[in-house]
Amino acid sequence: MNKVIQILKKIVSMKSVTPNDGGILKYIENYLSEYQAEYFNKNGVSNLILKKRFSDGEHLCFAGHIDVVPSGENWEFDPFSAIEKDGYIYGRGTQDMKSGVSAMVETLKNTKKFRGTLSLLLTSDEEGEAEFGTVMVLQELQKRGELPDYSLITEPTCETEFGDIIKVGRRGSINGTLIIQGKQGHVAYPNKSVNPIHLFSKKLEKLAGYQFDNGNQFFDSSQLIITDIRGGLEVTNVTPDSLKIMFNVRNSTETTLADVKNYVENICADLDFSLTINQSSNPFLTDKNSKIVQILEKSVTEICKTAPHLSTGGGTSDARFMGEFGIKVAEFGVINDRIHSIDERTSIDEVKKLYQVCKKVVANF
């Protein structure tokens, strides 16, 4: 049990800001030397898959990322020192998601028998663009006919107490940039200019916070969130030439990219505008009756003595790629109250229990 904490402290101390792996992948490869290792590296991104076939049967893939976001300033401790205090370990990535990586690694280390194949897929580019991360590995495995049947990703999923949330899907993410064109001019002669801010002001309320659907049994509603508005030269005597508006929609399965595009274009039909819009990830849902969800739910209940809620909330993760390739995937990890924040930390008790949950999943598969 203490070994999983030693691993966590070790990899937290290894600086792995996206896309640098900080030497973690080699460390894990050496620790799990009984597993077959293969690297997939491109454009500065490192990916490692470790695999071991125990017998005929299904393929369960543990997966996650070892990269972290930049630490920022004003930490109580060095963010890469893995300081232990009052039952917590402090450091960048302790919650997101080196605690989960440690639990998965130690689980594989101590697995002596399994009905099928076990693997571990790790990337150094989940917090970045993710273009050459997990998705690239899955594309190669698909070409070989070696995609796993199931996947467990130990992202930090819990909200208020350890064991309260299992993620069985994620909303998609639609990103848009809207530019309203005007005509720059002197503010003293408004009739000689076209102010795009004035043109769009009456339409803003139709865009900001617009709810495309009411969600469904598994997903929250799809809402348009404006993330940035800017125009002009930051002076008081020149009307702007254009207005730029950026937005995001975390969409459920009830709303498509076309729905969002059509709505925005209709709102702006009488304006001179351009719209760039793309879907960076698609919504997906794993059947709650699938083997991975059933076993994970039972394992969490037994270890945590709680009934976990099945959720699709939150941001995106590499589980979206698993879903796109038809792999039945579920996510479970430590409390996420300090992810990406100053003085990120996770409790030692949670990490030990997460390790127990992972072990029980393997035992019950």
Legacy VTK file of the C-alpha trace (Angstrom):
# vtk DataFile Version 3.0
C-alpha trace
ASCII
DATASET POLYDATA
POINTS 365 float
0.000 0.000 0.000
2.833 2.418 0.792
4.495 1.749 -2.558
1.738 3.588 -4.438
2.493 6.690 -2.341
6.220 6.358 -3.060
5.459 6.213 -6.781
3.218 9.265 -6.528
5.886 11.302 -4.749
8.475 10.209 -7.281
6.525 11.208 -10.389
5.211 14.453 -8.854
8.857 15.468 -8.335
9.538 14.851 -12.044
8.651 18.049 -13.907
6.393 17.034 -16.803
4.725 20.186 -18.076
2.998 19.506 -21.420
4.389 18.006 -23.640
7.521 17.098 -21.652
7.268 13.691 -19.970
9.982 14.574 -17.430
11.441 11.062 -17.602
8.298 9.556 -16.093
7.537 7.200 -18.956
10.984 5.610 -18.795
10.672 5.304 -15.021
7.330 3.498 -15.367
8.643 1.296 -18.193
11.503 0.155 -15.967
9.212 -0.427 -12.994
6.840 -2.553 -15.085
9.619 -4.404 -16.863
7.523 -7.573 -17.176
5.192 -5.727 -19.562
5.975 -5.296 -23.263
6.753 -1.629 -23.920
6.205 0.369 -27.105
6.652 4.105 -27.637
4.743 6.304 -30.056
6.487 9.682 -30.267
5.780 12.583 -32.593
6.203 16.375 -32.603
7.668 16.424 -29.107
4.882 14.287 -27.619
5.774 10.988 -25.924
3.315 8.108 -25.623
3.904 4.725 -24.038
1.829 1.585 -24.086
2.732 -1.322 -21.799
0.967 -4.607 -22.465
0.880 -8.127 -21.066
-1.202 -11.046 -22.309
-2.030 -13.297 -19.377
-4.397 -15.658 -21.232
-7.126 -15.710 -23.835
-9.859 -13.224 -23.072
-10.775 -9.569 -23.187
-8.386 -6.633 -23.263
-8.653 -4.089 -20.428
-6.597 -0.932 -20.892
-5.774 1.429 -18.041
-5.086 4.877 -19.460
-4.212 8.425 -18.532
-1.680 11.231 -18.822
1.511 12.167 -17.034
1.701 15.767 -18.263
0.587 18.685 -16.123
-0.287 22.348 -16.628
2.237 25.029 -15.606
2.422 25.542 -11.849
2.145 29.311 -11.585
3.368 31.242 -8.538
2.607 31.742 -4.838
2.622 28.080 -3.813
3.135 27.216 -0.158
5.681 24.598 -1.273
7.743 23.954 -4.376
5.094 22.523 -6.773
7.468 19.744 -7.823
8.706 18.723 -4.376
5.824 16.387 -3.407
5.677 17.650 0.164
3.600 15.598 2.623
1.634 17.546 5.242
-1.364 16.633 7.431
-2.270 13.560 5.401
-1.962 15.303 2.017
0.663 15.330 -0.703
1.137 18.748 -2.310
2.350 19.272 -5.855
1.360 19.997 -9.414
-0.436 16.963 -10.798
-1.219 15.299 -7.471
-4.915 15.330 -8.368
-4.682 15.675 -12.142
-3.625 12.963 -12.580
-0.454 11.510 -11.131
-2.402 10.005 -8.236
-4.376 7.990 -10.762
-1.265 7.024 -12.702
0.375 5.768 -9.500
-2.669 3.651 -8.645
-2.776 2.113 -12.128
0.959 1.395 -12.218
1.008 -0.321 -8.826
-2.102 -2.308 -9.744
-0.402 -3.707 -12.835
2.775 -4.402 -10.861
0.874 -6.599 -8.401
-1.389 -8.398 -10.868
-0.292 -12.017 -11.199
-3.239 -13.432 -13.117
-5.938 -12.048 -15.379
-8.422 -13.514 -17.829
-7.155 -11.767 -20.935
-4.771 -8.885 -21.652
-3.889 -5.894 -19.491
-2.314 -2.719 -20.802
-1.428 0.804 -19.728
-1.561 3.704 -22.182
0.095 6.940 -21.056
0.566 10.222 -22.917
2.484 13.443 -22.288
-0.042 15.592 -24.162
-3.508 15.512 -22.638
-3.382 19.010 -21.174
-2.299 20.470 -24.532
-3.654 20.032 -28.046
-3.717 16.211 -27.685
-3.256 15.864 -31.452
-0.309 13.485 -31.140
-1.308 11.837 -27.859
-3.764 9.077 -27.040
-5.674 9.455 -30.299
-2.540 8.773 -32.359
-1.833 5.591 -30.397
-5.407 4.378 -30.838
-5.237 5.033 -34.573
-2.191 2.792 -34.809
-3.744 0.082 -32.637
-6.853 0.159 -34.821
-4.733 -0.447 -37.935
-3.267 -3.511 -36.220
-6.616 -4.781 -34.960
-5.360 -4.404 -31.368
-7.806 -1.931 -29.851
-8.774 -2.774 -26.258
-12.300 -3.871 -25.429
-12.552 -1.786 -22.264
-10.717 1.082 -20.648
-10.485 2.575 -17.170
-9.095 6.106 -16.901
-8.250 7.365 -13.427
-8.946 11.054 -14.047
-9.977 12.991 -10.890
-13.761 12.567 -11.009
-14.996 12.901 -7.425
-16.643 16.133 -6.291
-17.222 16.323 -2.528
-16.218 12.914 -1.191
-14.093 10.134 -2.570
-16.343 7.629 -4.289
-19.221 9.933 -5.205
-18.763 10.184 -9.000
-17.988 7.800 -11.862
-17.815 9.356 -15.326
-19.499 7.264 -18.009
-19.393 9.836 -20.774
-18.481 13.384 -21.614
-20.111 16.274 -23.398
-18.614 17.399 -26.680
-16.862 20.720 -27.173
-17.703 23.202 -29.953
-15.488 26.269 -30.368
-16.496 29.342 -32.336
-15.019 32.678 -33.397
-17.438 35.284 -34.700
-16.188 38.510 -36.317
-18.580 41.398 -36.959
-17.230 43.808 -39.553
-17.674 47.557 -39.239
-15.931 50.676 -40.513
-13.379 52.535 -38.443
-13.816 56.256 -37.976
-13.666 59.281 -35.697
-16.186 59.152 -32.871
-17.149 62.764 -33.545
-18.576 61.714 -36.918
-20.601 58.552 -36.197
-22.462 58.895 -39.499
-19.168 58.355 -41.355
-18.334 55.077 -39.585
-20.027 51.748 -38.867
-19.671 50.679 -35.235
-19.787 46.860 -35.032
-20.270 46.968 -31.257
-23.454 49.004 -31.650
-24.640 46.703 -34.414
-24.193 43.597 -32.306
-25.259 44.960 -28.904
-28.941 44.242 -29.486
-28.142 40.683 -30.493
-25.850 39.856 -27.586
-28.624 38.658 -25.307
-29.734 36.189 -27.993
-26.276 34.652 -28.023
-24.922 34.872 -24.484
-26.004 31.864 -22.435
-28.354 30.550 -25.121
-29.575 27.061 -24.265
-29.884 24.817 -27.296
-31.566 21.905 -25.542
-32.764 20.710 -22.162
-30.292 17.871 -21.933
-31.473 14.340 -21.273
-31.178 11.538 -18.747
-27.391 11.493 -19.037
-26.338 14.995 -20.166
-26.811 18.551 -18.983
-28.152 21.081 -21.464
-25.988 22.539 -24.233
-25.335 26.212 -23.511
-23.414 28.825 -25.466
-20.797 30.460 -23.273
-19.063 33.601 -24.531
-15.408 33.464 -23.516
-13.993 36.637 -25.038
-15.168 39.899 -26.653
-12.797 42.481 -28.032
-12.708 45.307 -30.558
-11.152 48.699 -31.015
-7.799 50.271 -30.263
-8.257 50.855 -26.513
-8.785 54.560 -27.087
-11.857 56.753 -26.653
-11.901 58.624 -29.949
-11.877 55.880 -32.613
-14.767 53.568 -33.433
-13.596 49.968 -34.017
-13.215 48.407 -37.421
-14.406 44.985 -36.219
-15.682 43.098 -33.193
-14.375 39.625 -32.321
-16.430 37.256 -30.171
-15.220 33.816 -29.055
-17.490 31.183 -27.561
-17.756 27.551 -26.534
-20.637 25.091 -26.347
-20.248 21.906 -24.312
-22.841 19.966 -26.244
-24.940 16.987 -25.286
-26.084 14.374 -27.776
-29.164 16.560 -28.353
-27.242 19.371 -30.115
-24.928 19.178 -33.122
-22.308 21.436 -34.652
-24.788 22.251 -37.435
-27.378 23.362 -34.862
-24.949 25.852 -33.326
-23.681 27.101 -36.682
-27.185 27.657 -38.059
-28.343 29.490 -34.942
-25.398 31.917 -34.889
-25.640 32.570 -38.617
-29.369 33.315 -38.345
-28.744 35.764 -35.505
-26.192 37.604 -37.627
-27.947 37.336 -40.987
-28.316 41.114 -41.416
-24.687 41.843 -40.486
-21.372 41.677 -42.330
-19.801 38.787 -40.416
-17.599 35.711 -40.596
-17.885 32.599 -38.447
-15.232 29.971 -37.804
-16.548 26.987 -35.892
-15.247 23.501 -35.141
-15.953 20.471 -32.981
-12.851 19.634 -30.943
-14.475 16.620 -29.328
-17.722 14.703 -29.719
-20.102 13.707 -26.935
-20.059 10.036 -25.990
-21.786 7.750 -23.518
-20.854 4.297 -22.229
-23.830 2.043 -21.510
-24.356 1.870 -17.752
-24.945 -1.871 -18.135
-21.578 -2.465 -19.795
-19.071 -4.682 -18.028
-16.607 -1.902 -17.182
-19.252 0.345 -15.606
-20.856 -2.488 -13.654
-17.549 -3.760 -12.246
-16.244 -0.271 -11.485
-19.471 0.718 -9.746
-19.367 -2.410 -7.602
-15.680 -1.934 -6.777
-16.133 1.703 -5.724
-19.104 0.779 -3.563
-17.160 -1.977 -1.795
-14.024 0.104 -1.151
-15.595 3.501 -0.459
-18.795 2.316 1.227
-20.817 4.688 -0.920
-23.101 4.545 -3.936
-21.377 6.446 -6.769
-23.392 8.646 -9.119
-22.906 8.049 -12.851
-22.116 11.379 -14.507
-21.125 12.952 -17.829
-20.342 16.393 -16.399
-17.117 18.343 -16.410
-14.604 19.019 -19.136
-13.095 16.777 -21.761
-10.547 14.011 -21.224
-8.818 11.344 -23.274
-11.850 9.161 -22.639
-13.403 10.976 -25.600
-10.963 9.217 -27.896
-11.750 5.838 -26.378
-15.433 6.511 -27.001
-14.817 7.515 -30.615
-13.030 4.211 -31.267
-15.889 2.182 -29.794
-14.001 1.248 -26.623
-16.256 0.999 -23.583
-14.675 3.417 -21.129
-15.317 4.675 -17.611
-13.429 7.151 -15.429
-12.847 7.222 -11.703
-10.305 9.047 -9.583
-9.632 11.275 -6.597
-11.467 14.464 -5.583
-10.940 17.252 -8.123
-11.350 20.372 -5.957
-7.808 21.681 -6.606
-7.040 20.588 -10.158
-5.043 23.228 -12.095
-4.967 25.436 -8.986
-2.325 26.849 -6.654
-1.384 24.400 -3.862
-2.880 21.402 -5.661
-2.977 18.433 -3.320
-4.506 15.010 -2.809
-5.016 12.977 0.321
-2.939 9.880 0.983
-6.077 8.013 2.005
-7.745 8.685 -1.368
-4.728 7.467 -3.309
-4.555 4.246 -1.313
-8.274 3.642 -1.800
-8.004 4.379 -5.527
-5.318 1.720 -5.741
-7.657 -0.703 -3.959
-10.456 0.122 -6.386
-8.188 -0.522 -9.378
-7.066 -3.835 -7.909
-10.642 -4.906 -7.303
-11.637 -4.012 -10.885
-8.892 -6.277 -12.206
-9.835 -9.074 -9.787
-13.518 -8.917 -10.740
-13.053 -8.618 -14.503
LINES 1 366
365 0 1 2 3 4 5 6 7 8 9 10 11 12 13 14 15 16 17 18 19 20 21 22 23 24 25 26 27 28 29 30 31 32 33 34 35 36 37 38 39 40 41 42 43 44 45 46 47 48 49 50 51 52 53 54 55 56 57 58 59 60 61 62 63 64 65 66 67 68 69 70 71 72 73 74 75 76 77 78 79 80 81 82 83 84 85 86 87 88 89 90 91 92 93 94 95 96 97 98 99 100 101 102 103 104 105 106 107 108 109 110 111 112 113 114 115 116 117 118 119 120 121 122 123 124 125 126 127 128 129 130 131 132 133 134 135 136 137 138 139 140 141 142 143 144 145 146 147 148 149 150 151 152 153 154 155 156 157 158 159 160 161 162 163 164 165 166 167 168 169 170 171 172 173 174 175 176 177 178 179 180 181 182 183 184 185 186 187 188 189 190 191 192 193 194 195 196 197 198 199 200 201 202 203 204 205 206 207 208 209 210 211 212 213 214 215 216 217 218 219 220 221 222 223 224 225 226 227 228 229 230 231 232 233 234 235 236 237 238 239 240 241 242 243 244 245 246 247 248 249 250 251 252 253 254 255 256 257 258 259 260 261 262 263 264 265 266 267 268 269 270 271 272 273 274 275 276 277 278 279 280 281 282 283 284 285 286 287 288 289 290 291 292 293 294 295 296 297 298 299 300 301 302 303 304 305 306 307 308 309 310 311 312 313 314 315 316 317 318 319 320 321 322 323 324 325 326 327 328 329 330 331 332 333 334 335 336 337 338 339 340 341 342 343 344 345 346 347 348 349 350 351 352 353 354 355 356 357 358 359 360 361 362 363 364
